Structure formats: structure tokens, C-alpha cells
Amino acid sequence: MSATKSPLRSNRLVARISREDKALLEQAASLEGCTVTNFVLSRVREAAAEVVSRHNVVRLNQAESLRFVEALLAKPKAPPERMKRALKLHRDTVKER
């Protein structure tokens, strides 16, 4: 038994694919020396992690970065009257425990 345990695989993923795609996956898995399941899981996991990473990272150019930092460092603006009234209403009507 290896030093690291594989996570328990109790969920199923089913996909209908063409005969050509299945043959291609089987050939690729064979060339990599693994099962089709392991080949597909490893490649799909890598692709999914890359997509999630791309969507979790905000990329700014130099001008955008400068504008962002200036906005962070700027003195906060006074809240509008409508917000002040809403806050007062909240304080008057909501009782905290």
C-alpha cells in the first residue's frame, strides 16, 4: 500500500461519446500506461482546475492597477441621504440579541 491514500471515489460521472472519441481515449490512455478512467479523470481535473483558476484571478494592466489602488486609498465619500434613512430605520426597527 502506498504512503498516500487515494480519495474515496463514490460518485459517478457518465458521458455518451462517439466510437471515434472512445478509440482515441483508449489509445491515449494506453500510450500513457493507465486506464481510460484514470486518463480522463486526470485530464478533466487539470482542465477544470485551470478554468476555476482563470475565473478566480483578476488581471489588471498598469493603468487599471493604479486606478484600483487610488480607489482603495481615497477618502470614503459620505453616504447618501437615502442610505442614512435606511440605516436609521434599521436601527429603530431591528433589535439585536
C-alpha positions as CSV (number, residue, x, y, z in Angstrom):
1,M,0.0,0.0,0.0
2,S,1.3,3.5,-0.8
3,A,2.1,6.1,1.7
4,T,-0.7,8.4,0.4
5,K,-4.3,7.1,0.1
6,S,-6.4,7.9,-2.9
7,P,-9.6,9.8,-2.0
8,L,-12.7,7.5,-1.9
9,R,-14.4,7.6,-5.3
10,S,-18.1,7.1,-4.6
11,N,-19.6,9.4,-7.2
12,R,-20.3,8.6,-10.8
13,L,-19.9,10.6,-14.0
14,V,-21.4,9.2,-17.2
15,A,-20.9,10.5,-20.7
16,R,-22.0,9.3,-24.1
17,I,-19.2,9.6,-26.6
18,S,-18.7,8.7,-30.2
19,R,-16.9,5.5,-31.2
20,E,-14.0,7.6,-32.6
21,D,-13.7,9.6,-29.3
22,K,-13.6,6.3,-27.3
23,A,-11.0,4.8,-29.5
24,L,-8.9,8.0,-29.2
25,L,-9.2,8.0,-25.4
26,E,-8.3,4.3,-25.2
27,Q,-5.2,4.9,-27.4
28,A,-4.1,7.9,-25.4
29,A,-4.6,6.0,-22.1
30,S,-2.7,3.1,-23.4
31,L,0.2,5.3,-24.5
32,E,0.3,6.9,-21.0
33,G,0.2,3.5,-19.4
34,C,-3.1,4.0,-17.5
35,T,-6.7,3.1,-17.6
36,V,-9.2,5.2,-19.6
37,T,-10.9,6.2,-16.4
38,N,-7.6,7.5,-14.8
39,F,-6.6,9.2,-18.0
40,V,-9.9,11.0,-18.4
41,L,-10.1,11.9,-14.7
42,S,-6.6,13.4,-14.6
43,R,-7.0,15.4,-17.8
44,V,-10.5,16.7,-16.9
45,R,-9.4,17.6,-13.4
46,E,-6.4,19.6,-14.8
47,A,-8.7,21.4,-17.2
48,A,-11.3,22.1,-14.5
49,A,-8.7,23.4,-12.1
50,E,-7.3,25.7,-14.9
51,V,-10.8,27.1,-15.6
52,V,-11.5,27.8,-12.0
53,S,-8.1,29.4,-11.5
54,R,-8.7,31.7,-14.5
55,H,-12.0,32.8,-13.1
56,N,-10.7,33.4,-9.6
57,V,-7.8,35.6,-10.6
58,V,-8.3,39.3,-11.5
59,R,-5.8,40.5,-14.0
60,L,-5.3,44.3,-14.3
61,N,-3.0,46.2,-16.6
62,Q,-0.8,49.0,-15.2
63,A,-3.5,51.8,-15.6
64,E,-6.2,49.6,-14.0
65,S,-3.9,48.6,-11.2
66,L,-3.2,52.3,-10.4
67,R,-6.9,53.2,-10.6
68,F,-7.7,50.3,-8.2
69,V,-5.1,51.4,-5.7
70,E,-6.2,55.0,-5.8
71,A,-9.8,53.9,-5.2
72,L,-8.6,51.9,-2.2
73,L,-6.6,54.8,-0.7
74,A,-9.2,57.5,-1.5
75,K,-11.1,59.1,1.4
76,P,-14.6,57.5,1.7
77,K,-17.5,59.5,0.4
78,A,-20.3,60.5,2.8
79,P,-23.3,58.1,2.5
80,P,-26.2,59.4,0.6
81,E,-29.4,60.6,2.4
82,R,-31.3,57.6,1.3
83,M,-28.7,55.3,2.9
84,K,-28.7,57.3,6.1
85,R,-32.5,57.0,6.3
86,A,-32.4,53.3,5.7
87,L,-29.7,52.8,8.4
88,K,-31.8,54.8,10.9
89,L,-34.9,52.8,10.0
90,H,-32.9,49.6,10.5
91,R,-31.6,50.7,13.9
92,D,-35.1,51.8,15.0
93,T,-36.9,48.6,14.0
94,V,-34.3,45.7,14.3
95,K,-33.5,44.6,17.8
96,E,-30.3,42.7,18.3
97,R,-30.0,39.9,20.8
